[in-house]
Amino acid sequence: METMGSEETATFGAGCFWCVEAVFSRLDGVKSVVSGYMGGQIDNPTYEQVCRGETGHAEVARILFDPQVISYDELLDIFWKMHDPTTLNRQGADRGTQYRSAIFYHSENQQKAALQSKSDLEASGAYSDPIVTEITAAETFYEAEAYHQDYYKLNPSVPYCQFVIHPKLQKLGMEG
């Protein structure tokens, strides 16, 4: 398990990393959220390579959190609520393998929690279609280019932020 003192790391892909970062950065107990890439076969990919589907990487957010304040299970609950885990390689208008739903676990405990939460969600009947979320061991994380970091915070009036991220935050009760 990746830890720094009382901190742990979680890595999620749930469509565009700007959305994932905007949601998780608002949670108490989350120390930092960094947008990046994981799950592919190319070292140090660029955004352009990832967007062209040449790398196999997913857009992800690496979340450093304090488990004494927010649990991994609570992060998983937000992950499931913030996107549609039944759409393969797509979230809304964003299409491609880089937008796949993915949980990259950093420990055996995270793996068990992710598998259990997926199983519980499937059993709940919340979705009529099967959940296609990939649950796999965390690999090398490649930090995205600087202009992708804190994107919503720094660019709230950009149309993508206004029409995609803002409504998502409102739906989750994170923004008025």
C-alpha positions as CSV (number, residue, x, y, z in Angstrom):
1,M,0.0,0.0,0.0
2,E,1.3,3.4,-0.9
3,T,1.3,5.5,2.3
4,M,2.9,8.6,3.6
5,G,2.3,8.8,7.3
6,S,-1.4,8.5,7.6
7,E,-2.0,9.1,3.9
8,E,-3.0,6.6,1.3
9,T,-3.3,6.7,-2.5
10,A,-6.3,5.9,-4.6
11,T,-6.4,6.0,-8.4
12,F,-9.6,6.2,-10.4
13,G,-10.6,6.7,-14.1
14,A,-14.1,7.8,-14.7
15,G,-14.1,9.7,-18.0
16,C,-12.3,13.0,-18.4
17,F,-9.7,13.5,-15.6
18,W,-10.8,17.2,-15.3
19,C,-14.2,15.9,-13.9
20,V,-12.6,13.3,-11.6
21,E,-10.2,15.9,-10.2
22,A,-12.9,18.5,-9.7
23,V,-15.1,16.0,-7.7
24,F,-12.5,14.4,-5.5
25,S,-10.6,17.7,-4.7
26,R,-13.8,18.9,-2.9
27,L,-13.8,16.1,-0.3
28,D,-12.7,16.5,3.3
29,G,-9.8,14.3,3.9
30,V,-8.4,14.5,0.4
31,K,-5.0,16.0,0.5
32,S,-4.3,16.3,-3.2
33,V,-5.6,15.2,-6.6
34,V,-3.3,14.9,-9.6
35,S,-4.5,14.3,-13.2
36,G,-2.5,11.8,-15.2
37,Y,-2.4,8.5,-17.1
38,M,-2.3,4.9,-16.1
39,G,-2.9,1.4,-17.5
40,G,-1.2,1.6,-20.9
41,Q,2.0,0.4,-22.5
42,I,3.8,3.7,-23.4
43,D,6.2,5.4,-21.0
44,N,5.7,9.1,-20.4
45,P,2.7,9.5,-22.8
46,T,1.5,12.9,-24.0
47,Y,-2.1,14.0,-23.9
48,E,-2.1,14.0,-27.7
49,Q,-0.9,10.3,-27.8
50,V,-3.5,9.3,-25.2
51,C,-6.3,11.1,-27.1
52,R,-5.4,9.4,-30.3
53,G,-5.7,6.0,-28.6
54,E,-2.1,5.1,-29.2
55,T,-1.1,4.3,-25.6
56,G,-3.7,2.1,-23.9
57,H,-3.7,4.6,-20.9
58,A,-6.7,5.8,-19.2
59,E,-7.2,9.4,-18.0
60,V,-7.0,9.0,-14.2
61,A,-6.8,11.0,-11.0
62,R,-4.3,10.0,-8.3
63,I,-5.9,10.9,-5.0
64,L,-3.8,11.3,-1.8
65,F,-6.2,11.0,1.2
66,D,-6.2,10.7,5.0
67,P,-8.1,7.4,5.8
68,Q,-8.7,8.8,9.3
69,V,-10.9,11.5,7.7
70,I,-12.3,9.8,4.6
71,S,-12.3,6.0,4.0
72,Y,-11.5,4.2,0.8
73,D,-15.0,2.9,0.8
74,E,-16.3,6.5,0.9
75,L,-14.1,7.3,-2.1
76,L,-15.5,4.3,-3.9
77,D,-19.1,5.5,-3.2
78,I,-18.3,8.9,-4.8
79,F,-16.6,7.1,-7.7
80,W,-19.7,5.1,-8.5
81,K,-22.0,8.1,-8.2
82,M,-20.0,10.5,-10.3
83,H,-20.1,8.6,-13.6
84,D,-21.9,5.8,-15.5
85,P,-19.9,2.6,-14.9
86,T,-22.0,0.7,-17.6
87,T,-20.7,2.6,-20.6
88,L,-17.7,1.0,-22.2
89,N,-14.9,3.5,-23.1
90,R,-17.3,6.5,-22.9
91,Q,-18.6,9.1,-20.5
92,G,-21.1,11.4,-22.1
93,A,-19.7,12.8,-25.3
94,D,-16.1,11.8,-24.4
95,R,-15.4,8.6,-26.3
96,G,-12.3,6.3,-26.4
97,T,-10.4,3.8,-24.3
98,Q,-8.8,6.7,-22.3
99,Y,-12.3,7.5,-20.8
100,R,-12.9,3.9,-19.5
101,S,-14.2,3.3,-16.0
102,A,-11.3,2.0,-14.0
103,I,-10.2,1.4,-10.4
104,F,-6.5,1.0,-10.0
105,Y,-5.9,-0.5,-6.6
106,H,-2.8,0.1,-4.5
107,S,-3.2,-2.7,-2.0
108,E,-4.9,-6.0,-1.4
109,N,-7.4,-4.3,0.9
110,Q,-8.3,-1.8,-1.8
111,Q,-8.7,-4.6,-4.3
112,K,-11.1,-6.4,-2.0
113,A,-13.0,-3.2,-1.2
114,A,-13.3,-2.3,-5.0
115,L,-14.5,-5.8,-5.9
116,Q,-17.0,-5.9,-3.0
117,S,-18.4,-2.4,-3.8
118,K,-18.8,-3.4,-7.5
119,S,-20.6,-6.6,-6.5
120,D,-22.8,-4.7,-4.1
121,L,-23.7,-2.2,-6.8
122,E,-24.5,-4.9,-9.3
123,A,-26.7,-6.7,-6.8
124,S,-28.5,-3.5,-5.9
125,G,-30.2,-3.4,-9.3
126,A,-29.2,0.3,-9.7
127,Y,-28.2,-0.3,-13.3
128,S,-30.1,-2.3,-15.9
129,D,-26.8,-2.7,-18.0
130,P,-23.8,-4.6,-16.7
131,I,-21.0,-2.6,-14.9
132,V,-17.9,-2.6,-17.1
133,T,-15.5,-1.0,-14.7
134,E,-12.0,-2.4,-14.9
135,I,-10.5,-3.2,-11.5
136,T,-6.8,-3.8,-11.8
137,A,-3.5,-3.3,-9.9
138,A,-2.1,0.2,-10.0
139,E,0.8,0.6,-12.5
140,T,3.2,3.5,-13.1
141,F,1.4,6.8,-12.9
142,Y,2.3,9.5,-15.4
143,E,1.4,13.0,-14.4
144,A,-0.5,14.9,-17.0
145,E,0.8,18.1,-18.5
146,A,0.7,21.2,-16.2
147,Y,-2.3,22.8,-18.0
148,H,-4.5,19.8,-17.0
149,Q,-3.9,20.2,-13.3
150,D,-6.6,22.0,-11.3
151,Y,-8.4,22.5,-14.6
152,Y,-11.9,23.3,-13.3
153,K,-10.6,25.5,-10.5
154,L,-8.5,27.6,-13.0
155,N,-11.0,27.5,-15.9
156,P,-14.5,27.5,-14.5
157,S,-16.0,29.5,-17.4
158,V,-14.7,27.3,-20.2
159,P,-17.7,25.7,-21.9
160,Y,-16.7,22.1,-21.0
161,C,-16.5,23.1,-17.3
162,Q,-19.8,24.9,-17.5
163,F,-21.7,22.2,-19.4
164,V,-20.1,19.0,-18.1
165,I,-18.3,19.5,-14.8
166,H,-20.5,22.1,-13.1
167,P,-23.7,20.0,-13.5
168,K,-21.9,16.9,-12.3
169,L,-20.8,18.8,-9.1
170,Q,-24.4,20.1,-8.7
171,K,-25.8,16.6,-9.0
172,L,-23.4,15.4,-6.3
173,G,-24.3,18.4,-4.0
174,M,-20.8,19.8,-4.2
175,E,-21.6,23.1,-5.9
176,G,-24.6,25.5,-5.8
